[in-house]
Amino acid sequence: MTTWWLGLLSELVGTAVLILLGNGVCASVSYKRMNANQSGKWILISFAWGLAVFAGAMVSIAMGGDGWLNPVVSIMQAIIASKNPGGLYATGILATGSVAAGIAATFFISVIFQMLGAMLGQSVLNFINYKFIKDRENPLDVIRGAHSTGAAYKNKEDKATIFNLSYEFVGTLVLTGMILVFGSNKSGIPSVNIGPLFVMLIITSIGMSLGSATGFSLNPARDLGPRIVFAGLVNFLRKEDKVAGICDWGYSWVPVVAPMAAGVVMGCFGLI
């Protein structure tokens, strides 16, 4: 039971590291007076997000977890675990004494911890960036971009919903598909030693090739958790600057639904 809970807790800590470093680069290349706010931003963002995933996964694995850090990977592995339990799902089954209960509990708790970890990481990042966030040199839409993703074309106004969904769906299919391709087991990360390195390279590639239209969320916790933190931050620090739609809730469901759908599809594929 202790091993199971420690593995689940690693999802919170690992995701916090992921957001701290991942959204940290978004802030560094976007906020005025930051030294990294110069040319070559998208290359830096793509590469740094890959490194952020690598660091978060390694922290999680070091704590005894699987380094999922993403509800998409959790649901993909839950589907696979229904036939061949491994990693945290195998531990969860042992802890609960039931296959169904172990898989369900592991999935839901991992997602909750991933969300909390994303919010924690973003809160720490906002604290150390307090001066930049408070400074009205940095408009709220730029600050939001250092929290959550957004699309080049609006869902409703530009009639781009299907295209935005497709970008996130296809990008997440590539991510989860490559995890299965490189996977040597069913634990969610291909290998304790080199798995995070492969995922780092995949994330970097997706960011450079498919990421600039929607910001390549690929991870509901990575997007929704920091977006919630941003909503609270606006009301606390920049309430007088708040404008309608600044949190972009109308788009917020896209980086949740599309990646999760891709995770289900790839999980079913992993049963074959």
N, C-alpha and C positions, 0 to 999 in steps of 0.2 A: 504493500500500500504506500509506504514512504517513497519507494522508487518511482511509483506512478505519479504521485503528487509532485515530486521533484522534477520529473520530466515535463509535467504540465506547467509548473512554475517557470521552467526554462523557456517556454513559449513567450511568457510575459517579458522576461529579461531580454531575450534575444530580439523580440520585436521592438522593444524600447531602444536597443542599440541600433537596429535597422533604421528606425525613424530619425533618431538623433543624427546619424551620419548621412542618411539619404535626403531628408528634408533640410539637413544642415547645408548641403551643397547648393540646394535651391535658394536658400537664404543668402549664401555667400556670393552667388553670381547675380543676385537680383537687388539686394538692398544697397542703397546709396552709401558711399564711404567704405564699403567692403573692398578689400584689396583684390578679391577675385572677380569683381564686377567689371569684366573686360571681354574682349573678343574670345571666340572659341567656347562659348558657354555650353552649347548642347553636347559637344564632345565630352566636356568635363562632367556635365550632369549624368550622361549615360555611363561613363566609366565609374564615377563615384557611387552611383546607385548599385552597380555591380559589386563594388568593394563593400558597400553597406550591407548587402545581402550576405556576402561572404563572412563579414565580421559577426553579424547577428547569428548566422547559422553556426559558426564555430563556438560562440558563447553558449548557445543552446546545447550543442552536442557535448561541450565540456561539462555542463551541468547534468548530463545524463539524459537529455532529450533527443529528439530527432531533427530539430532545426527546421520545422515546417514554416513557422512565422507567417502563415498565410492560410485563411479559411479555405482557399481553393485546394491547396495541397492536403489540408485536413479532410475535406470531403472526398477528394480523389482517393486517398488512402483508406477512408472509411468504407468506400465501395469495394475496394480491393480486399480489405480485411474481412469482409463478409465471406470470402472464399478462402483467403490465405492470410490470417492475421500475422502482423509483424510489428516490431518497434513498440511504440506507445500503445497501440491497440492490443497487442498481445499482453502487455503489462496490465492494461485496463481490464481485460477479460479475467486475468488471474486475480486482480484486486476485487472485482465485483462478483466473480463466480458465475458469470453469465456472458455468453457471446454477445447477445443483443444489447444488454445493459452496459457491458464494457465498451463496446463500440460507440453507442449513443452518448454515454457519459464522457468518454474521451473526446469525442468530436465537439460537443457543446461546450465543455469546459475549456478546451484548447482555443476555441473561437472567442470565448469571453476573455480569456487571458491575452490573446493576441490583440483584441480591441483595447483592453486596459493598458497593455504594453505600448501600443501605438500612441495612446493618449498621454501616458507617462513620458515617453520619449519626446513628444512634441512639447509638453509642458516644460520639461527641462531645457529644451532648445529655446523656447520662448523666453524663459527666465534669463538665460545668458545673452539673448538678443534683445533684452528689454529696451535699451536705448534706441536701437534701430526701429523697433516696432512703434515706440512712443513718438519718434521723430516723424513729423508730418511731411518730411521730404519723401518718405516712402508711402505711396498711396495704398489704400486697402486692397485693391485688386492684386497688387504686387505681393503684398503680405499673404493674401489668400493663396497665391500661386506657390508660396513656400510652405503651404500646409497640405493642399489637396490638388487634384488634377482638374483640368478643364479642356474643353474641345475648341478647336479652331473655328468650327461652324456650330452654331447653336442648334439644339434639338428641334425646337419649335419654330423659331424665327427663320432659320435657314433650311428647315425640313431635312435635317441631317441625322435624325435619330438612328435609322438603320445603319448608316455608315459609321457613326460613333460606336454603336454596339458591335459592329463587325470588327473594327480596329481592336477593341478590347478583347473580344472573343477570340479572334485569330492570334493575337499576341499571346494570350494566355494559353491557347492550344499549343503554340510553339514551346512555351515554357514547360508546361506539364508533360508534353510529348517528349521533350528532350530529357526531362527527369526520368521518364520511363525508359528511354533509350539507353541512358548511361547507368540506369539502376542495376545494381548487383543484388538487391534485395527489395523488400516491400516496406521499408521503414520510412519512406518519405523523402529522404536525401540519399542519393546514390551510394555514397561511401563515406564513412567517418573521416577518412584520410584525404580523399581528393574530391568527394562529391560537391562540397561548397565551392571549390574552385571551378568546376564545370558550370555550376549554376551562375556563378559570377560572370563567366564569359557569355553565357546565354542571355542574361539580363542586359549586359552591355550591348550585345548584338541587337537585341529587340529594341532597346532604346534608340540606337542609331538608325535602324532601318524602319521600324514601325511605330516609334514612340512620339514623334513630334506632332501628330494630328490630335491626340487626346492626352498626351502626357504619360502614357503607358503605366497606368495604375497596376494592373494585373493582380491586384490584391485588395479585397474589400476593406480589410482592417487598416491597411496603409492609407487608404483614402478617407474612409468614413470617420475613423477615430480622430485624426488631425482636423478634419472639417468641423467636427463637434467642438473641439478645443478652440478653433478659430472663431466660431460663433460666440462662445463665451468670452473670448478675448476682446472681440469687437464691442460687446456690451459693457465690458469692464474698462478698457483702456481708450477706445476710440469711438465711444457711443455717439458723440456729436458729428462724427464723419460718416456714420453708417448710412447706407443708401439701400433702397429696396433691391433685393436679389443679390446682395454682395456675397452671401454664402453659396449661391448657385445651387440651391436645393433641387431645382428642376432638373439639373444634370446629375446630381449625386447618386441616383439609382443606377446609372449606367455602369460605373466602375464597381458596382456591387453585383448586379444581375449578370452581366456579360461574363466576367471571370468565373463566377460560380457555375454558370451553365457550361463553360468550357471544362471546369473541373469534373462535373458530372459525366460529361461526354468522355473525357479521357479516363475517368475511373471505370466506366463500363468497358472501354477499350482494353484497360488493364486486366479485366477478367478473362479476356480471350486467351 
